[in-house]
Amino acid sequence: MAKSDKINFSTPSGFPEFLPSEKRLELYLLDIIRRVFESYGFTPIETPAVERLEVLQAKGNQGDNIIYGIEPILPPNRQAERDRSGETGSEARALKFDQTVPFAAYIARHLNELTFPFARYQTDIVFRGERAKDGRFRQFRQCDIDVVARRELSLLYDAQMPAIITEIFEAINIGDFLIRINNRKVLTGFFKSLGIAENQIKSCIGIVDTLEKIGESKVKQDLEKEGVAAEQSQKIIEFIKIDGSVDEVLDKLQHLAQNLPESEQLSLGVTELETVITGVRNLGVAENRFCIDLSIARGLDYYTGTVYETTLLGHEALGSICSGGRYEELVGVFLGEKMPGVGISIGLTRLISRLLKAGILSTLAATPAQVMVVNMQEDLMPTYLKVSQHLRQAGINVITNFDKRPLGKQFQLADKQGIQFCVIIGSEEAAAQKSSLKDLKTGEQVEVLLENLAEEVKRRLT
């Protein structure tokens, strides 16, 4: 191949790939997330990476996310076939940009095969055509749970979400975090009480949701560009800045609901918020793990009630590390009936990237092996294989070194991969049914009977 024909094999911008130590960290975190999800009765499903474009774009589901379209790339001799296929309209396809919209379509497709309320989790890859930059990817793994019911869904499902978030992040041990809770009915009801027109409310909620990114003065400017009077925009700013303890914020909201005109929806939102907070407390979530934040709105149009965002304290610049909320009409877009749901999402690829860069998490060893059985002499390979199998059967991860090389080189190889122990068996040890066990972390080396080797390794690993 000529130099000018050299293939560019670098990864496409925004599409990550992982070294073994990074992938092992991802799998470790996935296992924690899966265990917590399943402890609350969520069951796994998988939806296609590709959906019909009209599904992803149904009634504003797309939000501001840029969708990757997809179509077959046919060789030149089949170009006419491609032209005839007409990948347009209902046949146009795209990569899924989140898990929630495809989940809604999944329910519509399997309605008569599922039991409701239906609680599922997914840990699939999603794709977004946004500009790739540090900590932002075009392909990433998203870990979602949702519960969907027919007609009515208890607000206690909303209350479960902060409990699940708390268990996951406490198990990962990433430090102090805060789950910020709000209800979009509170925002919508307050805007209505100010006399803001119905057709302006969605865009106003979207502007409020950008407060942390663009600041108070820019929010006011953007609200006024939407036709909101300066006096109204000032009241909105004052409203979303209401703070204090959870009970203090609820008291202030109740007072406003009792004294503002046309506050029926505001009152409903406050009542729902109280129910969720009571449930969160009954589930044992510590008071320092959650708060009410009236600036939280979530950008996607399909959220209608409770919304959540989780922030890592001291690292607020990382943004939300887990978010979600309740929706009433999303599944109904496909079925024409009311099917309320609530869910949360962890963008795991983004989260790992941010936490590694901040030094909050560290990668794992490059290999899961805990022990290397070194190769002292080729004629003892049958012994090495038997010892390796004995250790594996005891639940210990083992690499058997099949290549004969200097002992120091084998120690270096084990240490480079993060393997703590080396088992050394020469002819004298084999004859006496013994081994030397070397701890590469401490440098200590002890003699152990082969029949006791697994027990000794386990004791030193704990």
N, C-alpha and C positions, 0 to 999 in steps of 0.2 A: 504493500500500500504506500503510495507516495505521501510525502510529508504534508502536502496540501490537502490530502484526503483524510487526514487524521480525524477520528471521531471524537467529538466533545462528550466525554462521559461524566462530567460534573453533574450534580443533582440540579434539577430545575429550581429556580428561585422560589422559596416559600414552601418547598416540599422536603420535610426533614427525613433524615435517616439516622439510625442510632448505632453507636458502638456497643459492644456487649455489656459494659458496665452501666450504660444508660438504659438499655433495653431491660436489663434485670431490675433496675429501679422502677421502671414503668410497670413491669409485671408484679413487683412487690406491692406497689400502690394499688394496682388493679385488684389484687387479691384482698386487700383490706376493704376497698370500696365494695367489692362483690359480697364479702361476708356480711357487711353492715346492711346492704340492700336486702339480702336474703333473710336476715334476721327479722326484718319487718314484713316478710312474706312476698317480696317482689320476685317475679319469675323472669327468666331471660328470654328475649326474642331477638331476631335479626331481620332487618329490612334491607332491600336491595340498595346498593350504592347509587344506582340510577333510578330515577322516577320520571314519569311523564312531566314535562315542563308545566303544563296547566295545573297539575296537582300542587307543585311547589309555589306557584304564583297565585293560587286561589284566594281571592278577596283580601289581598294585602298581606298574606302570610309571609311573603318574602322580606318585608320590611326594607331596610337599606342594604341587605346582603346582596352581593354580586354573585350571580349563579354561573357556574360553568356548564355551558351547553355541551352536548356530546353527540357525535354522529360517526358512523363507520368511515374509516379511511381505506378506500379501495384502490387496488393497483390500477394503473392507467388503462389496462386492457378490459377493466370492468367499470369504467367511468359511466358508460351508458346505463348500467344497472343502478349505479348510485343516483343518477339523475332521475330515473324512473321511480326510485323509492320514495321521493318526496317527503323528507323528514320535516314536516311542518304540521301545524295545528295539533290535533290530539296525539300525533305520532312523534312530535318533537320531544326529545329526552334531555335530561340534565342530571348532574351529580347533586346529591342531597347536600344542603347547606346546614341542616340541623337534624335532630332526631324526632322532634315533636310533630312537625307537619307530616313526615312519612308515617309516623305512628298513627296519626289520625286517619290516614288513608288505609293503613293496615287494619284498623278496627272496622272500617267500612267494608273491606274485602273479606273479613273473617267474622262478621257480626254474629252469625248463628253458631260459630264454633267456640266462642269465648264465654266465660262466666263473669258477670259483673257484680260489684265493681271489679274491674280488671286492673291489676297492678303489675307493671312490667319494668324491667331495666334493660338498658342497652349500653354497650361500651364500643360502639362502632366508630369508624373513620368518617369524617364529614369534610366537605370541600367548600371553600369560599374564594371568590376571585378578587380578594382585596389586595392592596399593595403590600408586598412582603417587606417586613422590617423586623427589627429586634423584638423577639417575643410574640410576633404575629405571624401566623402561618396560613398558607393556602390549603394545606391538608393537615388535619389534626384529629386526635382521638377525643371523643366527647362521651362522658359517662352520665347517662340520664336515667331518672325514674319518673314515671307518671302513673296516676290512678285515674281511670275514667269510669263513669257510671252512666246509667240510663236515667234521665229525668232529674234525679237529685243526688248530690254527693255531699256527705257530711263535712262540715268545716274542720272536724277533727283530723281529717286527712291533711288539711293545710297545716294543722298544728304539728303533725308528725315530721314535716319536712325540716324544721329547725333542729329537732331531736336527732334526725339522721345526719344532718350536716355536722352537728356537734360531735357525734360519735366518730365520724370519719376523720375529722381534723384533729381530734384529741388522740386518736390511734396513730395518725401519721406524725403527731408531735411536732407541729410546725410553729408553735408559739401561740400567743394570744390572738384571738380573732373575734369579730363582732358580726352577728347576723342582723342586718337592718331590715325591718319589716314595715310594710305599708299596705294600704288597700286602695286600688284605683277608684273605687266608688267614693272614697273620701275626697280624692282630688276632683273627680267629676262633679260630685255634689257641691263642693265648695265653689267651683267655677260657675255652676248653674246659679248658685245663690248670689253670685256677683253680677248676674245678668249677662254672662258671656254666651254667645249664640252656640247652639248645639253643633253646628258645622265647624266651629272653631276649636272645640274642646280637645279633640284628638291631637291636633297640631300643637296646642298649648301644653298638653301633657308631655309630648315629645320634647318641647323646649325645656320644660322643667327638669326632665331627665338628664339634660346636659349641664346642669348647674355645676357639678364638680369639675367638668372639663373646661367650661368657658367662663365661669364666674358670674357673680350676681348682676353686675352692670350689663353684661352682654345678654343675659337672660331677659332682663327688662327691655333692652333694645329689640330683641327678637320677638318678644311678646307684643310690643307696640307695633312692630312691622306687620304682625298678624291682625292688627286692628283692635288690639286691647288698649283701652285708655290708660294713661299714665297712672291715674289713681288706682285702677284695677290691678295693674301690674305690680304696684307697690304693695297692695294687699296680698297678692299672691306670694310675693317674696317673704313678707312677714309671716304668712301662713306656713310655708314650707320650712321656715327657720324655727318654728315652735320646737322647743327641746325640753329636757328635764328627764326625770325617771319615767318609766313606762306608765305608771299610774298617774303621774302629773300630766303627761301628754294626753292620756285618755280623758282626764278631768277637763282639760282645756277644750278638747274636741267636743265633749258632751255639752259643755257650756255654749260653744259656738252653734252646735246643731239646734239647741233650744232657742237661740236668739236670732238666728239668721232667717231671712225669708226663703221660701222654696227649698227647704233643707231636708226633704224626705230622703233623697239619695245619700246625702251626707250622713244622716242618722243611721241609715242601713249600713253604710260602710263602717261607721264607728262601732255598731253592734257586732258586725262580723269580726272586726279587729279585736274587740274584747273577747269574743268566743275563742279566737285563735290563740290569743295571749294566755287565756286561762288554760287551754289545752297544753300549750308549751310548758307552762309551769307544772301542770299535773304529770307531764312526762319526765319531770325531773331535770329540765335544762336549767343550768345555773343562771342567775339574774345578770351576771356580767357577760354572758354570751350573746345576749340579744337586746335590741332596743327598737323603738318606733322612730322611723325617719321618714318624714312626710315629703322629702325630695325624691324618694325612690319611686320610679314610675315604670321602668322597663320599656324599651323602645318598641317592641313588636306590638302590632295592633290587636293581636288576639287575646292579650291579657285583659281580664275584666274585674278581678277581685284582689285577693291577697297577692303581694309581690315580695320577693326577697333579693337581697344582695349581701354577700359576705365579704368582709374586708379583713386583711391581716394587719393587726395593729402594729404601728411602727413602720409598716411597709405599705402605706396607703397608695403609693404611686404604682404599685403592682395592679391596682384596679380590683374589680370583683373577682373572687376566686371560686365562687359558686353562686348561681342565680336561678331565678325561675318565678313561677306564679300560677294563678288559677285562670282558667279560660272556660267560657260557657258555650261558644258557638263554633269552635274550631272543627270538631268532628261533624257537627251539623252541616257544615259547608258541603260535605260529601254525602250525607245521609238525609238531610232535611228534617232532623229531629234533634231535640235538646239532649246533648250528652256532655255534661260538665266534667272537667278534669283539672288536676293540679300536678305540677311537677317541678323538678329542679335539674340543673345541669352543671357538671364540672368539666371545663375544657382542660382535660388532663395534660395534653401535650404543651399547651401554653403555660399551664401551672408549673409543670416540671421545669420548663425552660427558665421561668421567672425565679423559682425558688432556688435552683442551682446557681444562677447568676448572683442572687442575693446572699448566697452562702447559708441558706436556711436548710437545704437538703444537700446531701452528698451522694455521688454515684456509689453503687455497690461494687464488690470485687468483680473482675472480668469473667470469672467462672463460678458456678455454684459449688464446685468441688471443695471439700473441706480437707481432703487428704490426698497426697500423691504417694503411690507405691513406687519407689525408685527402682531402677534397673541396675543391679550390681553385677550380674553375670547372666548371659543368655540362657545357660542350662537350667537356671532357676525360674524361668518364665512360668512353668506350670504352677509353682508355689505362689508366685506373684498374682497369677490369675485367681487361684483359689482364695488367697487372702483378700483380694479386692472384692470378690463376690461375697465373702463372709461379712465384710464391712458394709457392703450395699444392703445386704439382707437385714442388717441391724439398723438401717435407715440413715446411713452415712454416705455422703456423695464422694465418689472416688475417681481419680484419674490414675490409670496404670501407665507408666512410662514404658513404651515398647522399644524405644531407641536407647541403645547403650551409649553413654557419654560420661565424661568425668563427673564425679559426685557433686562437686561444687557447681557445675553448670546446671545439673538437675535441680539443686537447691535454688539457684537463681531463677530458673524457669518457673518453679512453684511460687516463689516469692513475687515475681512479676505479675502473676495471675491472681494474687491475693489468697493463695492456699496456705493455711496455717501450719499443717502437720505433714511431715514426710515419714513414711515407714521404710526402714532400711533393713534388708535381710540379705546377708552374705551366706557363704557355705556353712560357717560355724553356727550362725543363728538358725539356719534351716535345720541343721542336724539336731539342735537342742530345742527345736520348736519355739524359738524366741524371735523377737525383733527389737530393733532400736527405734524409738519414737522421738523424732526431733521436732521441737516447737520453734518455728522460724521467727516468731514474734519475740520470744524471750531468749532463744539460743539454747535452752535447756534440752538435754537428751537423756532419755531414760530407757532402761531395758524392760520389756514387757513380754510375758508369755503370749503366744499367738491366741490361745483360747481366751485370754483376758483383754485382747487388744481393742475390740469394739467397745467394751465397757470403759476402758481407760480413755479412749478418744472422746466418748460421749461426756465423761466426767470433766475433761479439760475444755470441752466446747461450751459448757454451761457457765 
